[in-house]
Amino acid sequence: MFSRSCISLLELASGEMLNFPQTPRALTKVMTLQGVIPDAKNSDGINNEGVNVPPSEICGKKIIVANFLPLHSQKDTKSGKWCFSFDEDAILLPLKDSFSSGTVVIFVGSLKVDIEASEQEEVSQKLLEEFNCVPTFLPSELHKKYYHGFCKQYLWPLFHYMLPMCPDHSNRFDRQLWQAYVSANKIYADKVMEVINPENDYVWVHDYHLMILPTFLRRRFTRVKLGFFLHSPFPSSEIYRTLPVRDEILRALLNVDLIGFHTFDYARHFLSCCSRMLGLEYESKRGYIGLEYFGRTVYIKILPVGIHMGRLESVLNDPSSSVKAKEIQEQFRGKKIILGVDDMDIFKGISLKLLAMEQLLQQHPEFRGKVVLVQIVNPARSTGKDVQEAKKETYSTTRRINQVFGFPGYEPVVLIDRNVPFHEKTAYYSLAECCIVNAVRDGMNLVPYKYIICRQGAPNMDKAVGFASDSPRTSTLVVSEFIGCSPSLSGAIRVNPWNIEDVADALNVAITMPALEKQLRHEKHYRYVSSHDVAYWSRSFMQDLERACKDHYRKRCWGIGFGLNFRILSLSPSFRKLSIDHILSAYKRTNRRAIFLDYDGTIVPESSIVKTPSPEVISILKNLCSDPKNTVFIVSGRGQNSLSEWFAQCENLGIAAEHGYFIRWSSTSSWETSSSAIDFEWKQIAEPVMKLYTEATDGSYIETKESALVWHHLDADPDFGSCQAMEMLDHLENVLANEPVVVKKGQHIVEVKPQGVTKGLVAQKVLSMMISNGNAPDFVLCIGDDRSDEDMFESISSTSYNPSQPVAPEIFACTVGQKPSKARYYLDDTVDVITLLKGLAADSSLKPRCNWEIQAPFEYIM
């Protein structure tokens, strides 16, 4: 079905469509080598990268693209000039120092202030020269629709599992906001293009604000080295599939080389979406997860981001932090501090945390006057009714708790709702007995990491609060199981934030935990957090990105598709589409031809409900078989009865059924069987196991063949079916370990069959027969779509050539679909296969066949 979002990229992102003013003229190209400025691409944005030209040995820049630049901006009221400084709290700022020395790091993103159009060029030059930053100036109306509209009011809630069921609490999909999102992504991409040298530079795009950007970059530079990291959760397929532009976003993300997630859960959800919506399969390759996408491998990286250790330790040891810590210590003397630090939004669970504190004080009256919850509320990052309601509930709950459990000189909950300086937060971290992060859904959340480092202490801080430098360090954490950092904090007390009683019990355990246990948990956490800092995270991601891009110049690349369906077709130089003209030319000049055809997925579509061959297929095969120069075989995994019935009209057609266990040279010859399989007692072992999985897997069924058992799961749930197939494979291999059979996993099947029965041996037998009869083939065509056909591709290359022949035969091994294969050629689908065979059949003569081609006067031995 046609999607209105799949219109031309240029139309969708043009200023004309949304009536937004143009951005300032392009910046001067950034020099990669002293005195060398990369050449600009041609004006229409399309570059010809079909030729394999390896990149030069220049150390490439690292271009970091994010929604906001890591900068503070302020206008001098006297001079009217803009002043900028690095934002030390920005999570991406440490990336500028995380790579090897001499690496140029450039940031691309927006400023958090509006710059007048007349000042934008001057500001751009200043930021590039002084901060290596390239600003994207979005028109205010576009920024409002893109950031506050589509990102914050639609994408962000959806990625946090909040469906737009009620318009009062979240926005429903709005086509104009989506168009603004695409237009903004196009502007960011244009800015990257101004500073990139595509042969050497690496581009690292961050977060859900820029998920469409990879399509624009990949369209311009087919071999751009491109990574993406999602800092938010990626929802389950049940949630994500409600997104009207779900395919467009998935395809855009698949235009990168490496996609990073904080946790395996987020990666698993993404892979599930790719499987269910795009039909893609993934596999683990030597510890790396890879998605095959039009000849490219898109790798998946799972690694949570870390904190900037140097920055935190520096602030912790700063005198201002020590002074503040001493004030806080005096303010809460004799009390244990439970600390919470959260943004003001509906997903941070602040109200649930307060209710748990209320429950704690109700259940344990002895804590009244001795335990205090300090809740620091960071300013909200978005606006809307939901934020106001969350703030109102937080204040009302705080007042109620303080009124019920407080008394003169004691407030159980201290709410700090202002912009708290970092040094003040470190002071609270250092003194808190327990830190609680109670978010109902959060991408990562680095608060627990900061708390752990601050509890480790620093000389000045220890001295200020009277803590001996050689004393054991302790910390206790209560964290929600729905946040990204939870899996990495194995010593934390994990809770379901919705279970108020459970959270209250966890706080009690944390407060009353023995000192030795607190110490052991802290040491375990500190070892992990200190070794997995932001520098480790960025270096690890970039190393994997470099590895993912190493094959860029070993393949030929073409851009295909329109609009947001644009993608790259990447193929080996020796792997190309089979041209009808090319094969027809070889077909005409040869006289001894062998043709091997798979059935399902080759001459009949895999997804077709009708599995019988069409009249067109029968007619084509009859014409091919009537040519005395041709030996034609259908080589299939299907049973002999079905195949012989379906192809009864093709008298001269050879058939190999059940992967070659049965073979027949023509309709007039009898079926031969493989002598390698006589005992089928193994079926009594395998069939009960298959029945077990069939009963447990809706949509699956067992196909019983004379020589094999096949379990099909094409109609089952994609994820569950694949999972069950892997489990069954392992189960059958164990129970059949001593039986003369092989267990193989194919395309939506698990098959058990006798050893020594393969399609490759069928091809080898037929070709050997032709050679022994003095009719060595000078033309071999083999077409198949499945893993079992790979044996045929390999066999025809090794068997068909006879050393006594003056000229090597023309060999055409062809797979259906673009995928890794031993074949040298491919055809897109069954339609292409039928078209090719029709062309060959039209050229064939109708002379009667020679007798040698249909006689097989020897025992069938494999």
C-alpha positions in Angstrom: 0.0 0.0 0.0 1.3 3.5 -0.9 2.4 5.5 2.1 2.1 9.2 1.9 5.3 9.6 3.9 7.3 7.9 1.2 7.3 10.9 -1.1 10.4 12.5 -2.5 13.0 13.4 0.0 13.6 16.7 -1.7 9.9 17.5 -1.7 9.4 16.5 1.9 12.4 18.4 3.2 12.2 21.4 1.0 11.6 24.9 2.3 8.8 25.3 -0.3 6.7 22.5 1.3 6.8 23.9 4.8 7.5 27.5 3.9 10.6 27.7 6.2 13.4 30.1 5.3 16.6 28.8 4.0 19.6 28.2 6.3 22.8 30.4 5.8 25.2 29.6 3.1 27.5 26.6 3.5 30.5 26.8 5.8 34.0 26.5 4.5 35.1 22.9 4.3 37.1 21.7 7.3 40.6 20.8 6.4 41.6 17.2 6.8 45.3 17.8 6.1 47.0 21.1 6.4 46.3 23.0 3.2 44.1 20.3 1.7 40.3 20.9 1.4 38.2 18.0 0.3 36.4 18.4 -3.0 32.7 19.1 -2.9 30.4 16.7 -4.5 28.3 17.5 -7.6 25.4 19.9 -7.1 22.6 17.4 -7.4 23.8 15.5 -4.3 24.3 12.2 -6.1 27.8 10.8 -6.2 28.9 7.8 -8.3 30.4 5.3 -5.9 30.0 2.2 -8.1 33.8 2.1 -8.7 35.9 0.6 -5.9 38.4 3.4 -5.1 40.0 2.7 -1.7 40.2 5.6 0.8 43.4 7.4 1.4 45.4 6.7 4.6 44.3 9.9 6.2 43.2 9.9 9.9 39.5 10.9 9.5 37.5 13.3 11.7 34.9 12.1 14.1 31.7 14.0 13.4 29.3 13.9 16.4 25.7 14.8 15.5 23.1 15.4 18.2 20.1 17.5 18.7 21.9 20.1 20.8 25.5 21.3 20.8 27.4 20.8 24.1 27.5 24.6 24.6 26.3 27.3 26.9 25.2 30.4 25.1 24.8 33.9 26.5 24.5 37.4 24.9 26.5 40.2 26.4 24.1 43.0 27.1 26.7 45.7 26.7 28.5 44.6 23.5 25.6 42.7 22.0 28.0 39.9 21.1 27.3 36.2 21.7 29.5 34.4 24.3 29.9 30.6 24.3 31.4 28.1 26.6 31.4 24.3 26.8 28.6 22.8 28.8 30.5 20.5 31.2 27.3 18.6 32.1 26.6 17.6 28.5 26.8 13.8 28.1 28.5 14.0 24.7 31.2 16.7 25.5 33.7 14.1 26.8 33.8 12.6 23.3 36.1 15.4 22.2 38.8 13.9 24.5 37.9 10.2 24.2 39.7 9.3 21.0 43.4 9.1 20.1 45.5 12.3 20.3 45.3 14.3 17.1 41.8 13.1 16.3 39.6 16.1 15.2 36.2 15.9 16.7 33.4 18.1 15.3 30.0 18.6 16.9 26.9 19.2 14.7 23.7 20.3 16.4 21.5 23.2 17.4 22.0 25.9 20.0 19.6 26.2 22.9 19.0 29.9 22.0 17.6 31.7 19.0 20.1 33.5 16.9 19.0 36.2 14.6 19.4 35.5 10.9 21.8 38.4 10.5 24.1 37.0 13.2 24.1 33.3 12.1 27.0 33.4 9.7 29.3 35.2 12.2 28.2 32.8 15.0 28.8 29.8 12.7 32.3 30.9 11.9 33.1 31.6 15.6 31.8 28.2 16.8 33.7 26.3 14.1 37.0 28.1 14.8 36.9 28.2 18.6 34.8 25.1 19.5 34.8 22.8 16.5 31.1 23.1 16.5 28.8 23.4 13.5 25.4 24.9 14.5 22.1 24.0 12.7 19.8 27.0 12.8 16.3 25.8 12.7 13.5 28.4 12.1 11.6 28.8 15.3 8.3 27.4 13.9 10.1 24.4 12.5 12.0 23.8 15.8 8.7 24.0 17.7 7.0 21.4 15.4 10.1 19.2 15.2 11.3 19.2 18.8 8.4 20.2 21.1 5.9 18.6 18.7 7.0 15.4 17.1 10.0 14.5 19.3 8.7 15.4 22.7 5.0 15.1 22.4 4.8 12.0 20.1 8.1 10.0 19.7 9.3 10.3 23.3 6.1 9.1 25.0 5.7 6.3 22.5 9.3 5.1 23.0 8.5 5.2 26.8 5.5 2.9 26.2 2.8 5.6 26.4 0.3 5.3 23.5 -1.7 8.3 22.5 -5.0 6.9 23.7 -6.3 10.2 25.1 -5.5 13.5 23.4 -5.5 15.2 26.8 -2.3 13.5 27.8 -0.4 12.9 24.6 -0.5 13.9 21.0 -1.7 11.7 18.2 0.2 11.4 15.0 0.2 14.6 13.0 1.4 14.5 9.4 2.6 18.1 9.6 4.7 17.4 12.7 6.2 14.4 10.9 7.1 16.6 7.9 8.8 19.0 10.2 10.8 16.2 11.7 12.0 15.1 8.3 12.8 18.7 7.3 14.8 19.2 10.5 16.7 16.0 9.9 17.5 17.2 6.4 19.0 20.4 7.7 21.2 18.5 10.2 22.3 16.3 7.3 23.1 19.3 5.1 25.4 20.6 7.9 27.2 17.3 8.1 27.8 17.4 4.4 29.5 20.8 4.7 32.3 19.4 6.9 32.6 15.8 5.9 35.3 14.0 3.9 33.2 10.8 3.2 36.3 8.7 2.4 37.9 9.1 5.8 35.5 10.6 8.3 33.2 8.8 10.7 29.8 10.2 11.5 28.1 9.3 14.8 24.5 10.3 15.1 22.8 10.4 18.5 19.3 9.7 19.7 15.7 9.6 18.5 15.6 13.2 17.4 17.7 12.3 14.3 16.6 8.8 13.2 15.8 9.9 9.6 19.2 11.7 9.1 21.1 8.5 8.0 18.9 8.2 4.9 19.9 11.7 3.7 23.6 11.0 4.3 23.6 7.6 2.8 21.8 8.9 -0.3 24.5 11.5 -0.8 27.5 9.3 0.1 26.8 5.6 -0.4 30.0 4.6 1.5 29.8 7.0 4.4 31.0 5.5 7.7 27.9 6.0 9.8 26.9 5.0 13.3 23.9 5.7 15.4 23.3 5.4 19.2 19.8 5.4 20.7 19.9 6.9 24.3 16.2 6.2 24.9 14.4 2.9 25.2 13.4 1.1 22.0 9.8 -0.1 22.6 8.5 -3.6 22.0 7.1 -4.4 18.6 3.5 -4.2 19.9 4.1 -0.6 20.8 6.4 0.4 17.9 4.1 -1.0 15.2 1.4 1.6 16.2 3.7 4.3 14.7 2.3 5.2 11.2 5.8 5.9 9.9 7.3 2.8 11.4 8.8 1.3 8.2 10.4 4.7 7.2 12.2 5.0 10.5 13.3 1.4 10.6 14.7 1.7 7.0 16.4 4.9 7.9 18.2 3.3 10.9 19.2 0.4 8.7 21.1 2.9 6.5 23.8 3.1 9.2 26.7 0.6 9.7 26.4 0.2 13.4 23.4 0.8 15.8 24.0 1.1 19.5 21.6 0.4 22.4 22.1 0.6 26.2 20.6 -2.9 26.9 19.9 -6.1 25.2 16.2 -5.6 25.7 16.2 -2.5 23.6 18.3 -4.2 20.9 16.0 -7.3 21.0 12.9 -5.1 20.5 14.6 -3.4 17.5 15.5 -6.8 16.0 12.0 -8.0 16.6 10.5 -5.0 14.7 12.9 -5.6 11.8 11.8 -9.3 11.7 8.1 -8.7 12.0 7.8 -5.6 9.8 10.5 -6.0 7.2 11.0 -9.7 7.3 14.7 -9.4 8.1 16.7 -12.1 10.0 19.6 -11.6 12.2 22.4 -13.8 13.4 25.3 -13.7 15.8 28.7 -13.6 14.1 31.6 -14.3 16.4 29.9 -12.5 19.3 28.5 -9.7 17.1 24.9 -9.4 16.1 24.4 -8.6 12.4 21.3 -7.9 10.2 21.7 -8.7 6.6 20.1 -5.8 4.6 20.4 -5.7 0.8 23.9 -7.1 0.8 25.1 -5.0 3.7 25.6 -6.2 7.3 24.1 -3.7 9.8 25.8 -4.5 13.2 24.2 -4.1 16.6 26.1 -2.8 19.6 25.0 -3.3 23.2 26.9 -1.1 25.7 25.5 1.3 28.2 27.0 4.8 28.3 29.3 5.7 31.2 30.1 8.9 33.1 32.9 11.4 32.7 35.2 10.2 35.6 37.7 13.0 35.3 34.9 15.7 35.4 33.1 14.1 38.4 36.3 13.6 40.4 37.4 17.1 39.7 34.1 18.6 40.9 34.1 16.3 43.9 37.5 17.6 45.0 36.6 21.2 44.4 36.4 23.4 47.5 32.9 24.6 46.6 31.7 21.0 46.8 33.3 20.5 50.2 31.8 23.7 51.6 28.4 22.7 50.4 28.8 19.2 51.9 29.6 20.7 55.3 26.4 22.8 55.1 24.3 19.8 54.2 25.9 17.7 57.0 25.0 20.3 59.5 21.4 20.7 58.1 20.7 17.0 58.4 22.9 16.1 61.4 21.6 12.9 63.0 19.5 11.9 60.0 20.0 9.4 57.2 19.6 10.9 53.7 17.8 9.1 51.0 18.5 10.9 47.7 16.5 11.2 44.5 17.6 13.2 41.5 15.2 13.3 38.6 13.9 15.4 35.8 10.4 16.7 36.2 8.4 14.4 33.8 5.8 11.7 34.1 8.2 8.8 33.5 10.6 9.5 36.4 8.2 8.1 39.0 8.7 10.9 41.5 5.2 10.6 42.9 5.6 6.8 43.3 8.8 7.4 45.1 7.1 9.8 47.5 4.3 7.3 48.1 6.9 4.6 49.0 8.5 7.1 51.5 5.1 7.6 53.0 4.6 3.8 53.2 8.0 3.5 54.9 7.2 6.0 57.6 3.8 4.3 58.2 5.3 0.9 58.6 8.4 2.0 60.5 7.5 4.8 63.0 11.1 4.5 64.4 12.4 6.2 61.2 10.4 9.4 61.8 12.8 12.1 62.6 15.8 10.0 61.6 15.3 9.5 57.8 14.7 12.2 55.2 14.1 12.0 51.5 15.9 14.7 49.6 14.3 15.0 46.1 16.2 17.2 43.7 14.0 18.1 40.7 15.8 19.1 37.5 14.0 21.5 35.2 11.6 19.8 32.7 13.0 19.3 29.2 9.6 19.6 27.6 6.4 21.5 28.1 2.9 20.3 28.2 -0.1 19.4 30.4 1.5 16.1 31.5 4.5 17.9 33.0 2.3 20.4 34.9 0.1 17.6 36.3 3.2 15.6 37.4 4.6 18.7 39.1 1.2 19.4 40.8 1.0 15.9 42.1 4.6 16.0 43.4 4.0 19.1 45.4 0.6 18.0 46.8 2.0 14.6 47.9 5.1 16.2 49.5 2.8 18.6 51.5 0.7 15.7 52.7 3.6 13.6 53.9 5.2 16.6 55.7 2.0 17.5 57.4 1.3 13.9 58.6 4.8 12.8 59.6 6.7 16.0 60.1 7.1 18.1 63.2 9.1 21.2 64.2 12.7 20.7 63.0 11.9 17.7 60.8 10.5 17.5 57.3 10.4 13.9 56.0 10.6 15.1 52.4 12.8 18.0 51.2 11.8 19.0 47.7 14.4 21.1 45.8 12.8 22.4 42.7 15.4 24.6 41.1 18.4 24.5 38.9 20.9 22.8 41.3 24.6 23.4 40.5 26.7 20.3 39.9 28.9 20.9 42.9 25.8 20.9 45.1 24.6 17.7 43.7 27.9 16.0 44.3 27.7 17.1 47.9 24.3 15.4 48.3 25.6 12.3 46.5 28.6 12.1 48.9 26.4 12.3 52.0 23.4 10.2 51.0 23.0 6.9 52.8 20.9 5.6 49.9 20.1 6.7 46.4 16.8 5.7 44.8 16.0 5.9 41.0 12.3 4.9 40.7 11.6 5.7 37.0 8.8 3.7 35.4 10.7 3.9 32.1 14.1 5.4 31.3 16.7 4.9 28.6 19.8 4.8 30.8 19.9 7.2 33.8 23.4 8.0 35.1 22.4 9.1 38.6 23.4 5.8 40.2 26.8 5.9 38.5 27.4 9.5 39.8 26.3 8.5 43.3 28.7 5.5 43.4 31.7 7.6 42.3 30.9 10.4 44.8 30.5 7.9 47.7 34.1 6.7 46.9 35.1 10.2 48.1 38.0 12.6 47.5 40.7 14.1 49.7 39.0 17.5 50.1 35.6 16.1 50.5 36.7 13.5 53.1 38.4 16.2 55.1 35.4 18.5 55.0 32.9 15.9 56.3 35.4 14.3 58.8 35.7 11.0 57.0 39.0 9.1 57.4 40.7 8.6 54.0 41.4 4.9 54.8 37.9 4.1 56.0 35.9 1.6 54.0 33.4 3.1 51.4 29.8 2.2 51.3 26.8 2.9 49.2 23.3 1.4 48.7 21.1 1.7 45.6 17.4 1.1 45.0 16.8 1.1 41.2 13.8 0.5 39.0 14.0 -2.6 36.9 12.8 -0.5 34.0 15.8 1.7 33.5 18.8 1.1 31.3 21.5 1.1 34.0 19.7 -1.6 36.0 21.3 -4.7 34.3 24.8 -3.3 34.9 24.2 -2.7 38.7 24.0 -6.3 39.9 24.5 -5.2 43.6 21.6 -2.8 43.6 18.2 -3.6 45.1 15.9 -3.8 42.0 12.3 -2.9 42.4 9.1 -2.6 40.4 8.3 1.1 40.9 4.5 0.5 40.6 4.6 -1.8 43.7 4.7 0.9 46.5 5.0 -1.7 49.3 7.9 -3.4 47.5 9.8 -0.1 47.1 9.1 0.8 50.7 10.5 -2.5 51.8 13.6 -2.0 49.6 14.2 1.4 51.2 14.0 -0.3 54.6 16.5 -3.0 53.6 18.9 -0.3 52.2 18.8 1.8 55.3 19.3 -1.1 57.7 21.8 -3.1 55.6 24.9 -4.2 57.5 28.0 -2.0 56.9 30.0 -4.9 55.5 27.3 -5.7 52.9 27.1 -2.1 51.9 30.9 -2.0 51.4 30.9 -5.2 49.3 28.1 -3.9 47.1 29.8 -0.5 46.7 33.2 -2.1 45.8 31.5 -4.2 43.1 29.7 -1.2 41.6 32.7 1.1 41.8 34.9 -1.4 39.8 32.4 -1.5 37.0 31.5 2.2 36.9 35.1 3.4 37.0 36.3 1.1 34.3 33.2 1.6 32.0 33.3 5.4 31.8 32.2 7.5 28.8 35.7 7.3 27.3 35.5 3.5 27.3 32.0 3.6 25.8 33.0 6.0 23.0 36.2 4.1 22.1 34.4 0.8 22.1 31.7 2.1 19.8 34.1 3.7 17.4 36.2 0.5 17.3 33.2 -1.5 16.3 32.1 1.2 13.8 35.6 1.0 12.1 35.3 -2.8 12.0 31.7 -2.6 10.6 33.0 -0.3 7.8 36.1 -2.2 6.8 34.4 -3.9 3.8 33.0 -0.7 2.3 35.4 -0.6 -0.6 35.4 -4.4 -1.2 31.9 -4.2 -2.6 30.0 -2.4 -5.3 27.2 -0.1 -4.1 24.1 1.2 -5.7 21.4 3.4 -4.3 17.9 2.1 -4.9 14.4 3.2 -3.8 12.7 6.6 -3.6 12.1 8.9 -0.7 12.5 7.4 2.7 12.6 4.0 1.2 16.1 4.7 -0.1 18.6 2.1 0.6 22.0 0.8 -0.6 22.4 -2.4 -2.5 25.9 -3.7 -1.7 27.3 -6.7 -3.6 30.6 -8.4 -4.1 32.3 -7.4 -7.3 32.0 -11.0 -8.5 28.3 -11.2 -7.5 26.0 -9.6 -10.0 22.5 -9.9 -11.4 22.2 -12.5 -14.1 21.5 -10.8 -17.4 19.1 -12.5 -19.8 21.2 -11.3 -22.8 24.4 -12.7 -21.2 23.0 -16.2 -20.5 21.0 -16.3 -23.7 24.2 -15.7 -25.7 26.0 -18.6 -23.9 22.8 -20.8 -24.3 22.8 -20.3 -28.1 26.4 -21.2 -28.7 26.4 -24.4 -26.5 25.1 -27.9 -27.3 25.3 -30.0 -24.1 23.4 -28.2 -21.4 22.5 -29.2 -17.8 19.8 -27.2 -16.0 19.1 -27.7 -12.3 16.1 -25.9 -10.8 14.9 -25.7 -7.2 11.1 -25.6 -6.7 9.8 -23.6 -3.7 11.0 -20.0 -3.8 12.5 -20.5 -7.3 9.8 -21.3 -9.8 6.9 -21.0 -7.3 6.9 -18.1 -4.8 7.6 -19.1 -1.2 4.7 -17.1 0.1 2.2 -18.5 -2.4 -0.8 -20.4 -1.0 -1.1 -22.4 -4.2 1.9 -24.7 -4.3 1.2 -26.4 -7.6 3.2 -25.1 -10.7 1.3 -22.7 -12.9 0.4 -23.6 -16.5 3.1 -21.1 -17.6 5.8 -23.0 -15.7 4.7 -26.3 -17.1 4.8 -24.9 -20.7 8.3 -23.4 -20.2 9.6 -26.7 -18.7 8.1 -28.7 -21.6 9.8 -26.5 -24.1 13.2 -26.7 -22.3 12.9 -30.5 -22.0 12.0 -30.9 -25.7 15.3 -29.5 -26.7 17.7 -32.4 -27.4 20.6 -30.3 -26.2 19.1 -30.0 -22.7 19.1 -32.1 -19.6 16.7 -30.5 -17.2 16.2 -31.5 -13.5 13.8 -30.3 -10.8 15.8 -30.7 -7.5 13.4 -30.2 -4.5 12.9 -31.2 -0.9 9.3 -32.1 -1.7 8.0 -35.7 -1.9 8.1 -37.8 -5.0 4.3 -38.3 -5.3 3.6 -34.5 -5.4 6.4 -33.7 -7.9 5.6 -36.6 -10.2 1.9 -35.6 -10.2 2.5 -31.9 -10.8 5.0 -32.5 -13.6 3.3 -35.4 -15.3 3.0 -33.4 -18.6 6.8 -32.9 -18.7 7.8 -36.3 -20.0 11.5 -35.6 -20.4 11.9 -33.8 -17.1 14.3 -35.3 -14.5 13.1 -35.1 -10.9 15.1 -35.4 -7.7 12.7 -35.5 -4.7 13.4 -35.2 -1.0 16.8 -33.5 -1.7 17.9 -36.4 -3.8 16.8 -39.4 -1.8 14.6 -40.3 -4.8 15.7 -39.6 -8.4 13.9 -40.2 -11.7 15.5 -39.4 -15.1 12.2 -39.1 -17.0 8.5 -40.0 -16.6 9.2 -43.3 -18.4 12.0 -44.3 -16.0 11.5 -45.7 -12.5 12.4 -44.0 -9.2 15.8 -44.8 -7.8 16.6 -44.5 -4.1 19.7 -43.7 -2.2 21.4 -46.9 -0.9 22.8 -44.9 2.0 19.5 -44.8 3.9 17.9 -48.1 4.8 17.0 -47.9 8.5 14.3 -45.3 9.4 13.9 -46.3 13.1 15.2 -42.8 13.9 11.8 -41.4 13.0 10.3 -43.0 16.1 12.7 -40.8 18.1 12.4 -37.6 16.1 8.7 -37.5 15.5 7.6 -37.3 19.2 10.0 -34.5 19.8 8.6 -32.6 16.8 5.0 -33.2 17.9 5.9 -31.6 21.3 7.1 -28.4 19.6 4.1 -28.5 17.2 1.6 -28.6 20.1 3.4 -25.7 21.8 3.9 -23.5 18.6 0.7 -22.2 17.1 0.9 -22.2 13.3 3.6 -24.9 12.9 3.1 -28.4 11.4 5.1 -31.5 10.6 5.6 -32.7 7.0 6.3 -36.4 6.9 8.4 -37.6 3.9 9.5 -41.1 3.1 13.1 -40.3 3.9 12.8 -37.2 6.1 10.7 -35.3 8.7 10.3 -31.5 8.3 9.0 -29.1 10.9 7.5 -25.9 9.3 7.1 -22.7 11.2 6.4 -20.1 8.4 2.9 -19.3 9.8 4.0 -19.1 13.4 4.9 -16.0 15.3 8.3 -14.9 13.7 10.2 -14.5 17.0 8.7 -17.5 18.8 8.9 -19.7 15.7 12.6 -19.0 15.3 13.2 -19.5 19.0 11.4 -22.8 19.0 13.3 -23.9 15.9 16.7 -23.2 17.6 15.5 -25.1 20.7 14.3 -28.0 18.6 17.5 -28.1 16.6 19.5 -28.5 19.8 17.0 -31.0 21.2 17.0 -33.2 18.1 20.8 -33.1 17.7 21.1 -34.5 21.3 18.6 -37.3 21.0 19.8 -38.3 17.5 23.5 -38.0 18.2 24.0 -41.8 17.5 21.7 -42.1 14.5 22.8 -41.9 10.8 21.0 -38.6 10.2 21.6 -34.9 10.0 19.5 -32.2 11.5 19.4 -28.9 9.6 17.7 -25.6 10.0 16.5 -24.0 6.8 14.2 -21.2 5.8 11.4 -21.5 8.3 12.0 -25.2 8.7 13.9 -27.8 10.7 14.6 -31.0 8.8 15.9 -34.4 9.8 17.1 -36.5 6.9 19.6 -39.4 6.3 23.3 -38.6 6.1 24.7 -38.4 2.5 21.5 -37.1 0.9 22.1 -33.6 -0.5 21.2 -31.6 -3.6 24.9 -31.2 -4.3 25.2 -35.0 -4.8 22.3 -34.9 -7.2 24.0 -32.4 -9.4 27.3 -34.3 -9.1 25.5 -37.6 -10.2 23.9 -36.0 -13.2 27.0 -34.2 -14.4 29.2 -37.3 -13.9 26.6 -39.3 -15.9 26.9 -36.9 -18.8 30.7 -36.9 -18.7 30.9 -40.7 -18.6 28.6 -40.9 -21.7 31.0 -38.7 -23.6 28.7 -35.7 -23.4 30.5 -33.5 -21.0 28.4 -30.3 -20.4 29.5 -27.1 -22.0 26.6 -25.1 -20.3 25.4 -25.6 -16.6 22.6 -23.5 -15.1 21.6 -23.9 -11.5 19.0 -21.8 -9.8 17.9 -22.0 -6.1 16.9 -19.9 -3.1 17.6 -21.9 0.0 20.7 -23.0 2.0 20.3 -26.5 0.6 20.9 -25.2 -2.9 24.3 -23.9 -1.9 25.5 -27.5 -2.1 24.5 -27.5 -5.8 26.3 -24.3 -6.5 29.5 -25.7 -5.0 29.0 -29.1 -6.8 28.5 -27.8 -10.3 31.8 -25.8 -10.1 33.8 -28.8 -9.1 32.2 -31.6 -11.2 31.2 -30.1 -14.5 34.7 -29.5 -15.9 36.4 -32.4 -17.7 40.2 -31.9 -18.2 39.9 -33.4 -21.7 37.6 -30.6 -22.7 39.4 -27.9 -24.8 37.2 -25.1 -23.3 35.8 -24.9 -19.8 32.0 -25.0 -19.6 29.8 -21.9 -19.1 28.6 -22.2 -15.5 25.8 -20.1 -14.1 25.1 -20.6 -10.4 22.3 -18.3 -9.5 20.6 -17.6 -6.2 17.2 -16.0 -5.8 17.4 -12.7 -3.8 20.4 -10.6 -2.9 22.1 -12.5 0.0 25.5 -14.1 0.8 25.9 -17.1 -1.4 28.3 -19.4 -3.1 26.6 -18.5 -6.4 28.1 -15.8 -8.6 24.8 -14.5 -9.9 21.4 -13.6 -8.4 17.9 -12.9 -9.6 15.5 -10.8 -7.5 12.5 -13.1 -7.3 10.6 -15.9 -8.9 9.2 -13.5 -11.5 12.8 -12.9 -12.7 13.4 -16.6 -12.8 10.4 -17.3 -14.9 11.3 -14.5 -17.3 14.8 -15.9 -17.7 13.6 -19.5 -18.3 11.0 -18.2 -20.8 13.7 -16.5 -22.8 15.7 -19.8 -22.9 12.7 -21.9 -23.8 11.8 -19.6 -26.6 15.2 -20.2 -28.2 15.0 -24.0 -27.8 14.3 -26.2 -30.8 11.5 -28.8 -30.7 13.7 -31.7 -31.9 13.2 -35.1 -30.3 15.7 -35.9 -27.5 18.6 -38.3 -27.7 18.2 -41.5 -25.7 21.4 -41.1 -23.7 19.9 -38.2 -21.8 17.1 -40.2 -20.2 18.9 -43.5 -19.4 20.5 -44.2 -16.1 21.8 -47.8 -16.3 23.7 -47.8 -13.0 22.9 -48.1 -9.4 22.2 -44.8 -7.6 25.0 -44.6 -5.0 25.8 -41.6 -2.8 
